[in-house]
Amino acid sequence: MKRFRYILLFLWTFMSPSSFFAQEVEEANDGMGDVSDAFQEYFFEGLKQKSIENYELALAALQSAEKAAKEQPEQLAVVHFEMAKNYVKLKQYDLAEQNLKEVLQTQGERLDVMEILYDVYYEKKDYEAAIPLVEKLSKRDEDYKEDLANLYQRTKQYDKALELLDELDETWGESVYRNSLRKQIYTATGNTEGAIKNLESKIDKNPKNEQDYVNLIFLYSEEGNSQKAFETAQELLKQHPKSTKAHLALYKYYLEQGLVDESANSVRTILEASEITNEIKIKVLEDFLRAIQIPANYQSALGELTQVVIAQDKGSFYYLLGDFYRFHEDKELALSFFEKGTAIDTDNFNLLKNTLLLQIDRHEYEKAVALSEERLEVFPAQSLLYLLNGVAHTNLNEFNEAIESLESGLDFLLDNPKMERDFYDQLAKAYTLKGDSKKALEYQNKASQIEISN
């Protein structure tokens, strides 16, 4: 008898263009050996029905395959694994759990099975059951340690959660998510003062542990005690002169004291630090820029930070600088940052949108046409790109191109009356300038019929 996987792969070649199913068959049959014709038929049908999202029909076929397996452990394991996937899709998590546990009993701690079982426990909010499973997963993949800390927090094992969060911060650097989780724990315990005393005691015993200082700074900041946070940061720099994390407190303290140049120096240190995550860098840069009311007063500090941003070459940083200068009505400088950002961050739609809007505002229509057409290849279903492309073409007196773009964009418009009216207004304008008054009037009427709720 031929190997089951080759039969199924051969049959599927003539039945469907999908390669996903064939890959799933290959994975499902590793190590199964020879199987009966009945088992092949039912199992094949189960996978086929699952691939087209007929999960109940898939389960019916798999249940028949289960009977045809005749107590063969490998075949039963594969069937139960596939049944579990279908039960998950149907949100029947108890049955999914039951089938996954049966697989683990006969096949050992298979990673793919354990990962799906964790998802099942999480959906069921059975965090207690998830913990021993995720403890095993975290030994194979350290990314699961963050999940484990979250589970400890959810099950009120706060000491374990904090210990693991400290370990992760030490290994991976600080993150907004872990800081938020730590804050939730302090709020839940209602014992910030006790946590502060505990950290102060730990620092007295071991003044070389950088993470303890960082956590203490965080607690003081949460209490609004910027002076103590500042003093702790200074003490951290005494113990660790090259510490970049100390500047997470220093930049904020300097801002509060109106010491913008000193704050800028700390922000620059943070932006250049490889161990500080981008999400934290973005928050810091945003805080700093928001605090500056009159850019002209701080050209030196801003100039230095701009050079750091350019060296970092991150689209999100360019966006913050562009947004800052746009707010302060320096549209030329704002656009230069937006354009640099969107050139390197092609998937950032918000950055792209603001770049195009400012190009049109500054009458740089050729650039807006070129950029919008280029990015329609990345975002082919974004109606706003068609609208802005049409506006730019109209302003270049390219009315046929404008009309084509605007009419194409209408096909992608989803329940957005304001934008729909904008499309009709622009089409009316394009047809008017083209000299087609009949079509222009048609779109003017459509625009006037749209009511915009407040």
C-alpha positions as CSV (number, residue, x, y, z in Angstrom):
1,M,0.0,0.0,0.0
2,K,1.3,3.5,-0.9
3,R,2.1,6.0,1.8
4,F,-1.1,8.0,2.7
5,R,0.5,11.4,2.3
6,Y,1.4,10.8,-1.4
7,I,-2.1,9.6,-2.3
8,L,-3.6,12.7,-0.7
9,L,-1.1,15.1,-2.2
10,F,-1.7,13.5,-5.7
11,L,-5.5,13.8,-5.3
12,W,-5.4,17.4,-4.0
13,T,-3.3,18.5,-7.0
14,F,-6.3,17.9,-9.2
15,M,-9.0,19.2,-6.9
16,S,-7.8,22.6,-5.6
17,P,-5.4,25.4,-6.4
18,S,-4.6,25.8,-2.7
19,S,-1.2,24.8,-1.4
20,F,-2.1,25.3,2.2
21,F,-4.2,22.1,2.3
22,A,-1.4,20.0,0.7
23,Q,1.1,21.4,3.3
24,E,-1.4,20.5,6.1
25,V,-1.8,16.9,4.8
26,E,2.0,16.5,4.7
27,E,2.3,17.7,8.4
28,A,-0.6,15.6,9.5
29,N,0.8,12.4,8.2
30,D,4.4,12.5,9.4
31,G,5.1,9.1,10.9
32,M,1.7,7.6,10.4
33,G,2.8,4.6,8.3
34,D,0.3,2.6,6.1
35,V,-3.4,3.2,6.7
36,S,-6.7,1.6,5.5
37,D,-8.6,2.9,2.5
38,A,-11.5,3.9,4.7
39,F,-9.3,5.9,7.0
40,Q,-7.7,7.7,4.0
41,E,-11.1,8.6,2.6
42,Y,-12.6,10.0,5.8
43,F,-9.4,11.8,6.9
44,F,-9.0,13.3,3.5
45,E,-12.6,14.5,3.5
46,G,-12.1,16.0,7.0
47,L,-9.1,18.0,5.9
48,K,-10.8,19.1,2.7
49,Q,-13.9,20.4,4.6
50,K,-11.8,22.2,7.1
51,S,-9.9,23.9,4.4
52,I,-13.1,25.4,3.1
53,E,-14.3,26.3,6.6
54,N,-17.0,23.6,6.8
55,Y,-16.0,22.7,10.3
56,E,-19.0,20.6,11.3
57,L,-18.7,18.5,8.2
58,A,-15.0,18.2,8.8
59,L,-15.7,16.8,12.3
60,A,-18.2,14.3,11.0
61,A,-15.7,13.0,8.6
62,L,-12.9,12.9,11.2
63,Q,-15.2,11.0,13.6
64,S,-15.6,8.4,10.9
65,A,-11.8,8.3,10.4
66,E,-11.4,7.9,14.2
67,K,-13.5,4.7,14.0
68,A,-11.6,3.5,10.9
69,A,-8.3,4.0,12.8
70,K,-9.0,0.8,14.8
71,E,-7.1,2.0,17.9
72,Q,-3.8,2.7,16.0
73,P,-2.2,5.3,18.3
74,E,-0.5,7.4,15.6
75,Q,-3.6,7.6,13.5
76,L,-5.8,8.4,16.4
77,A,-3.4,11.2,17.5
78,V,-3.5,12.8,14.1
79,V,-7.3,12.6,14.0
80,H,-7.7,14.0,17.5
81,F,-5.3,16.9,16.6
82,E,-7.4,17.8,13.6
83,M,-10.6,17.5,15.5
84,A,-9.3,19.9,18.1
85,K,-8.5,22.5,15.5
86,N,-12.1,22.3,14.2
87,Y,-13.5,22.5,17.7
88,V,-11.4,25.6,18.3
89,K,-12.8,27.2,15.1
90,L,-16.3,26.4,16.4
91,K,-15.4,27.8,19.9
92,Q,-16.2,24.5,21.5
93,Y,-13.1,24.7,23.7
94,D,-13.9,21.9,26.1
95,L,-14.0,19.4,23.3
96,A,-10.8,20.9,21.8
97,E,-9.1,20.6,25.2
98,Q,-10.2,17.0,25.5
99,N,-8.8,16.0,22.1
100,L,-5.5,17.9,22.6
101,K,-4.9,16.1,25.9
102,E,-5.5,12.8,24.3
103,V,-2.8,13.6,21.7
104,L,-0.3,14.6,24.5
105,Q,-1.0,11.4,26.4
106,T,0.1,9.2,23.4
107,Q,2.6,11.5,21.6
108,G,4.4,13.3,24.4
109,E,4.9,17.0,24.8
110,R,4.6,18.1,21.1
111,L,5.2,21.8,20.8
112,D,2.5,22.4,18.2
113,V,-0.1,20.6,20.3
114,M,0.9,22.5,23.5
115,E,0.7,25.9,21.7
116,I,-2.9,25.3,20.6
117,L,-3.9,23.9,24.1
118,Y,-2.5,27.2,25.6
119,D,-4.7,29.2,23.2
120,V,-7.7,27.1,24.3
121,Y,-7.0,27.7,28.0
122,Y,-6.6,31.4,27.4
123,E,-9.9,31.5,25.5
124,K,-11.6,29.7,28.4
125,K,-9.9,32.0,30.9
126,D,-8.6,29.0,32.6
127,Y,-5.4,30.7,33.6
128,E,-4.5,28.2,36.4
129,A,-4.5,25.3,34.0
130,A,-2.5,27.4,31.5
131,I,0.4,28.2,33.9
132,P,2.1,24.7,34.0
133,L,1.8,24.5,30.3
134,V,3.3,27.9,29.6
135,E,6.1,27.2,32.1
136,K,7.0,24.2,29.9
137,L,6.6,26.3,26.7
138,S,8.8,29.1,28.1
139,K,11.7,26.6,28.5
140,R,11.6,26.0,24.8
141,D,10.8,29.5,23.7
142,E,11.7,32.5,25.9
143,D,9.0,34.6,24.2
144,Y,6.5,32.8,26.4
145,K,8.0,34.2,29.5
146,E,6.0,37.4,29.0
147,D,2.8,35.4,28.7
148,L,3.8,33.6,31.9
149,A,4.2,36.9,33.8
150,N,0.7,37.9,32.6
151,L,-0.7,34.6,33.8
152,Y,0.9,35.0,37.2
153,Q,-0.6,38.5,37.4
154,R,-4.1,37.2,36.4
155,T,-3.9,34.5,39.1
156,K,-2.7,36.9,41.7
157,Q,0.8,35.4,42.1
158,Y,2.2,38.8,42.2
159,D,5.7,38.0,43.6
160,K,6.3,35.5,40.8
161,A,5.1,38.0,38.2
162,L,7.3,40.8,39.5
163,E,10.3,38.5,39.7
164,L,9.8,37.4,36.1
165,L,9.2,40.9,34.9
166,D,12.5,42.0,36.4
167,E,14.2,39.1,34.8
168,L,12.8,40.0,31.4
169,D,13.7,43.7,31.8
170,E,17.2,42.7,32.6
171,T,17.5,40.4,29.6
172,W,15.5,42.3,27.0
173,G,15.4,45.9,28.2
174,E,12.4,47.8,29.5
175,S,9.1,47.7,27.6
176,V,5.8,49.7,27.8
177,Y,3.8,46.4,28.1
178,R,5.8,45.1,31.1
179,N,5.7,48.5,32.8
180,S,1.9,48.5,32.4
181,L,1.7,45.0,33.8
182,R,3.9,46.0,36.8
183,K,1.7,49.0,37.3
184,Q,-1.4,46.8,37.4
185,I,0.2,44.6,40.0
186,Y,1.1,47.6,42.2
187,T,-2.5,48.9,41.8
188,A,-4.0,45.5,42.6
189,T,-1.9,45.1,45.8
190,G,-2.5,48.7,46.9
191,N,1.0,48.6,48.5
192,T,3.1,51.0,46.6
193,E,4.8,52.2,49.8
194,G,5.7,48.6,50.7
195,A,7.1,48.0,47.2
196,I,9.2,51.1,47.5
197,K,10.6,50.0,50.9
198,N,11.3,46.6,49.5
199,L,13.2,48.0,46.5
200,E,15.2,50.4,48.8
201,S,16.1,47.5,51.0
202,K,17.3,45.5,48.0
203,I,19.4,48.4,46.7
204,D,21.0,48.8,50.1
205,K,22.0,45.1,50.1
206,N,23.0,45.1,46.4
207,P,23.6,48.5,45.0
208,K,24.9,47.1,41.7
209,N,21.5,45.7,40.5
210,E,20.5,48.3,37.9
211,Q,17.0,46.9,37.5
212,D,16.1,47.6,41.1
213,Y,16.9,51.3,40.6
214,V,14.8,51.4,37.4
215,N,11.8,49.8,39.2
216,L,12.2,52.3,42.1
217,I,12.3,55.2,39.6
218,F,9.1,53.9,38.0
219,L,7.3,53.7,41.4
220,Y,8.4,57.2,42.4
221,S,7.2,58.5,39.0
222,E,3.9,56.8,39.3
223,E,3.4,58.5,42.7
224,G,4.3,61.8,41.1
225,N,7.4,62.2,43.3
226,S,9.7,63.5,40.5
227,Q,12.3,64.7,43.0
228,K,12.8,61.2,44.5
229,A,12.8,59.7,41.0
230,F,15.5,62.2,40.0
231,E,17.6,61.4,43.1
232,T,17.3,57.7,42.4
233,A,18.4,58.2,38.8
234,Q,21.4,60.2,40.0
235,E,22.3,57.4,42.4
236,L,22.0,54.9,39.6
237,L,24.4,56.9,37.5
238,K,26.9,56.8,40.4
239,Q,26.7,53.0,40.5
240,H,26.4,52.6,36.7
241,P,27.9,55.6,35.0
242,K,27.0,54.2,31.5
243,S,23.4,53.5,32.4
244,T,21.0,54.7,29.8
245,K,17.9,53.8,31.8
246,A,18.6,56.5,34.3
247,H,17.9,59.0,31.6
248,L,14.3,57.8,31.5
249,A,13.8,59.6,34.7
250,L,16.2,62.5,34.1
251,Y,14.7,63.7,30.9
252,K,11.3,64.1,32.5
253,Y,12.6,65.8,35.6
254,Y,14.6,68.3,33.5
255,L,11.5,69.1,31.5
256,E,9.5,69.7,34.6
257,Q,12.2,72.1,35.8
258,G,12.3,73.9,32.4
259,L,15.9,72.7,31.7
260,V,15.2,71.9,28.0
261,D,18.9,71.6,26.9
262,E,19.6,69.1,29.8
263,S,16.4,67.2,28.9
264,A,17.4,67.1,25.2
265,N,20.8,65.5,26.2
266,S,19.0,62.8,28.1
267,V,16.5,62.2,25.3
268,R,19.5,61.9,22.9
269,T,21.1,59.3,25.1
270,I,17.8,57.4,25.2
271,L,17.3,57.5,21.4
272,E,20.9,56.2,20.9
273,A,20.6,53.4,23.4
274,S,20.3,50.0,21.7
275,E,18.9,48.3,24.9
276,I,15.9,50.7,25.0
277,T,12.9,49.6,22.9
278,N,11.6,51.7,20.0
279,E,8.2,52.0,21.7
280,I,9.7,53.6,24.7
281,K,11.9,55.9,22.5
282,I,8.9,57.1,20.7
283,K,7.0,57.9,23.9
284,V,10.0,59.8,25.2
285,L,10.5,61.8,22.0
286,E,6.8,62.5,22.0
287,D,6.9,63.8,25.6
288,F,9.8,66.0,24.8
289,L,8.3,67.6,21.7
290,R,4.9,68.1,23.3
291,A,6.6,70.1,26.1
292,I,8.2,72.6,23.8
293,Q,5.8,75.4,23.1
294,I,8.1,77.7,21.0
295,P,10.5,75.8,18.8
296,A,12.6,78.9,18.0
297,N,13.7,79.1,21.6
298,Y,15.2,75.7,21.5
299,Q,16.8,75.4,18.0
300,S,20.1,74.2,19.4
301,A,18.5,71.3,21.3
302,L,16.1,70.4,18.5
303,G,19.0,70.5,16.0
304,E,21.0,68.0,17.9
305,L,18.0,65.7,18.4
306,T,17.2,66.0,14.7
307,Q,20.6,64.6,13.8
308,V,20.0,61.7,16.2
309,V,16.7,61.0,14.5
310,I,18.3,61.0,11.1
311,A,20.9,58.6,12.3
312,Q,18.3,56.3,13.8
313,D,16.5,56.3,10.4
314,K,13.1,55.2,11.8
315,G,9.8,56.2,10.1
316,S,8.0,56.6,13.4
317,F,10.7,59.1,14.6
318,Y,10.4,61.2,11.4
319,Y,6.6,61.2,11.9
320,L,6.9,62.7,15.3
321,L,9.2,65.5,14.1
322,G,7.1,66.2,11.1
323,D,3.9,66.3,13.2
324,F,5.7,68.7,15.7
325,Y,6.7,71.1,13.0
326,R,3.3,70.9,11.3
327,F,1.7,71.9,14.6
328,H,3.9,74.9,14.8
329,E,3.1,75.9,11.2
330,D,6.5,75.1,9.7
331,K,5.0,73.1,6.8
332,E,8.1,73.0,4.7
333,L,10.2,71.4,7.5
334,A,7.3,69.1,8.5
335,L,7.0,67.8,4.9
336,S,10.7,67.1,4.7
337,F,10.4,64.8,7.7
338,F,7.2,63.2,6.6
339,E,8.8,62.4,3.2
340,K,11.9,61.0,4.7
341,G,9.8,58.8,7.0
342,T,7.5,57.5,4.4
343,A,10.5,56.7,2.1
344,I,11.8,54.2,4.7
345,D,8.6,53.0,6.3
346,T,6.5,52.0,3.4
347,D,3.9,50.2,5.5
348,N,3.0,53.1,7.7
349,F,-0.3,54.3,6.3
350,N,-0.7,57.2,8.8
351,L,2.7,58.6,7.8
352,L,1.8,58.2,4.2
353,K,-1.6,59.9,4.6
354,N,0.0,62.9,6.3
355,T,2.7,63.2,3.7
356,L,0.2,63.3,0.8
357,L,-2.1,65.8,2.6
358,L,0.8,68.1,3.2
359,Q,2.1,67.7,-0.4
360,I,-1.3,68.7,-1.7
361,D,-1.6,71.6,0.8
362,R,1.8,72.9,-0.5
363,H,0.7,72.4,-4.1
364,E,3.3,69.8,-4.8
365,Y,0.9,67.8,-6.9
366,E,3.4,65.9,-9.1
367,K,5.0,64.5,-6.0
368,A,1.5,63.6,-4.6
369,V,0.6,61.8,-7.8
370,A,3.8,59.8,-7.9
371,L,3.7,58.8,-4.2
372,S,0.0,57.9,-4.1
373,E,0.3,55.7,-7.3
374,E,3.4,54.0,-5.9
375,R,1.7,53.2,-2.6
376,L,-1.5,52.0,-4.2
377,E,0.5,48.9,-4.9
378,V,1.0,48.5,-1.1
379,F,-2.5,49.6,-0.1
380,P,-4.7,48.8,-3.2
381,A,-8.0,49.0,-1.2
382,Q,-7.4,52.3,0.6
383,S,-10.0,54.6,-0.8
384,L,-8.3,57.7,0.6
385,L,-5.3,57.2,-1.7
386,Y,-7.6,57.2,-4.7
387,L,-9.2,60.4,-3.5
388,L,-5.9,62.2,-2.9
389,N,-4.5,60.9,-6.2
390,G,-7.6,62.3,-7.9
391,V,-7.3,65.7,-6.2
392,A,-3.6,65.9,-7.3
393,H,-4.5,65.0,-10.9
394,T,-7.3,67.6,-11.0
395,N,-4.9,70.3,-9.9
396,L,-2.5,69.3,-12.7
397,N,-5.4,69.6,-15.1
398,E,-5.2,65.9,-15.8
399,F,-9.0,65.4,-15.6
400,N,-9.3,62.0,-17.2
401,E,-6.7,60.5,-14.8
402,A,-8.5,62.2,-11.9
403,I,-11.9,60.8,-12.9
404,E,-10.5,57.3,-13.4
405,S,-8.8,57.4,-9.9
406,L,-11.9,58.8,-8.2
407,E,-14.3,56.4,-9.7
408,S,-12.0,53.5,-8.9
409,G,-11.8,54.6,-5.3
410,L,-15.5,54.6,-4.9
411,D,-15.5,50.8,-5.2
412,F,-13.4,50.6,-2.0
413,L,-15.5,53.0,0.1
414,L,-17.0,51.4,3.2
415,D,-19.7,53.3,5.2
416,N,-17.9,56.6,5.3
417,P,-20.5,59.3,4.2
418,K,-18.1,62.2,4.6
419,M,-15.5,60.7,2.4
420,E,-18.2,59.6,-0.1
421,R,-19.3,63.2,-0.4
422,D,-15.7,64.3,-0.9
423,F,-15.4,61.8,-3.8
424,Y,-18.6,63.2,-5.4
425,D,-17.4,66.8,-4.9
426,Q,-14.1,66.0,-6.5
427,L,-15.7,64.2,-9.4
428,A,-18.1,67.1,-9.9
429,K,-15.1,69.4,-10.0
430,A,-13.1,67.2,-12.4
431,Y,-16.1,66.9,-14.8
432,T,-16.8,70.6,-14.6
433,L,-13.2,71.5,-15.5
434,K,-13.3,68.9,-18.3
435,G,-16.4,70.6,-19.7
436,D,-18.9,67.7,-19.1
437,S,-21.6,69.6,-17.3
438,K,-24.1,66.7,-17.4
439,K,-21.8,64.4,-15.4
440,A,-20.8,67.3,-13.1
441,L,-24.4,67.9,-12.2
442,E,-25.0,64.2,-11.6
443,Y,-22.2,64.1,-9.0
444,Q,-23.2,67.4,-7.4
445,N,-26.7,66.0,-6.8
446,K,-25.2,62.8,-5.3
447,A,-23.0,64.9,-3.0
448,S,-26.0,67.1,-1.9
449,Q,-28.0,64.0,-1.0
450,I,-25.6,62.8,1.6
451,E,-26.3,63.8,5.1
452,I,-23.4,64.0,7.6
453,S,-24.3,63.3,11.2
454,N,-22.6,65.3,13.9
